[in-house]
Amino acid sequence: MKKMVPNIYSVVASFFNRVTGAKGCKHIDAADGAVSGLKFSSIVIQEDTAFTTVTGSDGSDLIAYWGISGKTLKQGALLTTKLGVTIEAITINTAGSLIGYNE
């Protein structure tokens, strides 16, 4: 039986896309309300931001995963997901903005 080994080139390409934003990005702010249908691997906070919801592709509550419930994040904060999980939905509380980077 042949052992399945990940192709090193696809692993490197996936990592490269993740850290460079090679697959694009999107700006979201509080005025956008609840935003879904996303596939972000990371987000960078652009101004003081607190979240109402952030949901992972596996249904997880990423606010709890990151330990940021009730907290306001400062500009420049970087939040990433576990490998294999993307950010699917975001609602920013009352003010703030971010740039999300596609998986």
One Martini backbone bead per residue (centre of mass of N, CA, C, O) as a GRO file, in nm:
protein
  103
    1MET     BB    1   0.096   0.037   0.023
    2LYS     BB    2   0.061   0.368  -0.036
    3LYS     BB    3   0.189   0.649   0.092
    4MET     BB    4   0.065   0.954   0.198
    5VAL     BB    5   0.219   1.250   0.067
    6PRO     BB    6   0.269   1.559   0.067
    7ASN     BB    7   0.313   1.807  -0.148
    8ILE     BB    8   0.556   2.038  -0.109
    9TYR     BB    9   0.456   2.249  -0.316
   10SER     BB   10   0.165   2.284  -0.202
   11VAL     BB   11   0.250   2.370   0.080
   12VAL     BB   12   0.416   2.620  -0.002
   13ALA     BB   13   0.195   2.763  -0.164
   14SER     BB   14  -0.006   2.791   0.067
   15PHE     BB   15   0.177   2.956   0.253
   16PHE     BB   16   0.236   3.188   0.060
   17ASN     BB   17  -0.059   3.280   0.024
   18ARG     BB   18  -0.105   3.340   0.327
   19VAL     BB   19   0.142   3.561   0.372
   20THR     BB   20   0.072   3.750   0.094
   21GLY     BB   21  -0.221   3.761  -0.039
   22ALA     BB   22  -0.241   3.627  -0.339
   23LYS     BB   23  -0.582   3.591  -0.323
   24GLY     BB   24  -0.655   3.839  -0.172
   25CYS     BB   25  -0.880   4.105  -0.053
   26LYS     BB   26  -1.082   4.263   0.222
   27HIS     BB   27  -1.286   4.520   0.326
   28ILE     BB   28  -1.409   4.573   0.667
   29ASP     BB   29  -1.689   4.720   0.837
   30ALA     BB   30  -1.944   4.807   1.044
   31ALA     BB   31  -2.136   4.897   0.802
   32ASP     BB   32  -2.163   4.595   0.680
   33GLY     BB   33  -2.213   4.405   0.894
   34ALA     BB   34  -2.302   4.102   0.810
   35VAL     BB   35  -2.047   3.877   0.688
   36SER     BB   36  -2.047   3.637   0.426
   37GLY     BB   37  -1.867   3.409   0.226
   38LEU     BB   38  -1.591   3.359   0.332
   39LYS     BB   39  -1.202   3.296   0.289
   40PHE     BB   40  -1.017   3.346   0.543
   41SER     BB   41  -0.687   3.322   0.701
   42SER     BB   42  -0.675   3.640   0.763
   43ILE     BB   43  -0.642   3.934   0.982
   44VAL     BB   44  -0.629   4.300   0.983
   45ILE     BB   45  -0.625   4.561   1.185
   46GLN     BB   46  -0.706   4.919   1.126
   47GLU     BB   47  -0.880   4.961   1.389
   48ASP     BB   48  -1.053   4.976   1.643
   49THR     BB   49  -1.181   4.638   1.731
   50ALA     BB   50  -1.495   4.466   1.762
   51PHE     BB   51  -1.674   4.162   1.807
   52THR     BB   52  -1.959   3.958   1.759
   53THR     BB   53  -1.862   3.775   1.503
   54VAL     BB   54  -1.665   3.463   1.436
   55THR     BB   55  -1.658   3.219   1.175
   56GLY     BB   56  -1.580   2.905   1.095
   57SER     BB   57  -1.580   2.642   0.864
   58ASP     BB   58  -1.631   2.443   1.131
   59GLY     BB   59  -1.821   2.637   1.333
   60SER     BB   60  -1.641   2.805   1.491
   61ASP     BB   61  -1.550   3.020   1.759
   62LEU     BB   62  -1.304   3.258   1.716
   63ILE     BB   63  -1.324   3.432   1.965
   64ALA     BB   64  -1.263   3.200   2.160
   65TYR     BB   65  -1.002   3.095   2.031
   66TRP     BB   66  -0.855   3.386   2.074
   67GLY     BB   67  -0.958   3.539   2.340
   68ILE     BB   68  -1.167   3.821   2.259
   69SER     BB   69  -1.388   3.858   2.449
   70GLY     BB   70  -1.465   4.195   2.503
   71LYS     BB   71  -1.247   4.302   2.302
   72THR     BB   72  -1.017   4.547   2.185
   73LEU     BB   73  -0.853   4.589   1.894
   74LYS     BB   74  -0.564   4.693   1.756
   75GLN     BB   75  -0.380   4.825   1.538
   76GLY     BB   76  -0.216   4.545   1.364
   77ALA     BB   77  -0.361   4.306   1.426
   78LEU     BB   78  -0.313   3.948   1.403
   79LEU     BB   79  -0.531   3.696   1.261
   80THR     BB   80  -0.543   3.341   1.270
   81THR     BB   81  -0.585   3.026   1.155
   82LYS     BB   82  -0.619   2.722   1.124
   83LEU     BB   83  -0.538   2.476   0.949
   84GLY     BB   84  -0.825   2.428   0.737
   85VAL     BB   85  -0.934   2.712   0.832
   86THR     BB   86  -1.185   2.954   0.783
   87ILE     BB   87  -1.324   3.263   0.743
   88GLU     BB   88  -1.683   3.308   0.696
   89ALA     BB   89  -1.774   3.515   0.940
   90ILE     BB   90  -1.854   3.873   1.009
   91THR     BB   91  -1.898   4.093   1.303
   92ILE     BB   92  -1.889   4.416   1.377
   93ASN     BB   93  -1.980   4.590   1.607
   94THR     BB   94  -1.966   4.952   1.601
   95ALA     BB   95  -1.651   4.956   1.533
   96GLY     BB   96  -1.434   4.931   1.265
   97SER     BB   97  -1.156   4.750   1.091
   98LEU     BB   98  -1.054   4.536   0.807
   99ILE     BB   99  -0.833   4.291   0.659
  100GLY     BB  100  -0.891   4.023   0.443
  101TYR     BB  101  -0.735   3.707   0.366
  102ASN     BB  102  -0.724   3.482   0.131
  103GLU     BB  103  -0.687   3.129   0.093
   0.00000   0.00000   0.00000
